[in-house]
Amino acid sequence: MTTLTAEVVKPPEPTAPPAPRRRRRFNGRWVLPTWLALVILWLVAPIIVMAVYGFNDGNGKVVSTTWQGFTFKWYTNIFAYSDLTDALVNSITIALITTAIATVLGTLMGVALGRWRFRGAGSVNLLLFANIAAPEVVLGAALLSMFLTLGVPRGYLTIILAHVMFSVAFVVVTVRARMAGLDPALEEASRDLGAGAITTFFKVTLPVIKSGVFAGALLAFAMSIDDYIITSFNNGSTQTFPLWVWGARNRLAGSVPPQVNVMGTLIFVVGVLLAITGAISNRRKAA
């Protein structure tokens, strides 16, 4: 008799799954700073070229496109061209007057729009943003038509009026944004203590919003001193620095005297110093 035996088959032992491949993680923390540095370099490259060529030696009539040696003589002879000096003085004085008028008007309008709600406030806001968004050609042509219709002779005064027209909106927007962070209880406490409206404004409101006022004034000054399009419509026979540079470029076959680079560099340095001063002041106030 045959005996049958069952053979027990053991199941295969489980094998460990293969270790997953470790993917190399892309470290992108340097992408944004690198991109930002490249953009800033692209923006300041023309200014760097202008500053460098302000020290380039040459005959002094036109800017040489090749490096001919380092010199300070253009800084010592910066006022060699009297008409260029007059144009620079016009630009600076017009910018200062424009800044003073636009800052006063813009601050008062910004405080009113930021503090109170009144009939017509929406229309004023729309008009301000339309002023900012409108192309300079449109604004310049509109102002020219107005001056011609009223019979106002174009010159120094019309340039100031035109610059105030387009710069006051930027002051209003800046001051109004700063007014949003002002606690109304401060003004109410001042009035409860017996201060009038004018005293409250100068003792409470203005010290709180002065950073916004300063920023708006800087914007108005910068936009006025470098404006070309609107100024060219309304200048008459008055020359400003941008208009003189463009005219010299046409007269001198595409080049300008080295003093233009020197003046442009000094204007840029003064603007940077003012911006740094404002930033330091705001930081100390915040601390």
Secondary structure, DSSP 8 states (H G I E B T S, - for coil): ----------------------------TTHHHHHHHHHHHHHHHHHHHHHHHTTB-S-SSS--SS---B--HHHHTTT--HHHHHHHHHHHHHHHHHHHHHHHHHHHHHHHHHH---TTHHHHHHHHHHHHHS-HHHHHHHHHHHHHHHT---SHHHHHHHHHHHHHHHHHHHHHHHHTT--HHHHHHHHHTT--HHHHIIIIIHHHHHHHHHHHHHHHHHHHHT--HHHHHH-TT---HHHHHHHHHHHTTS---HHHHHHHHHHHHHHHHHHHHHHHHHHHHH-
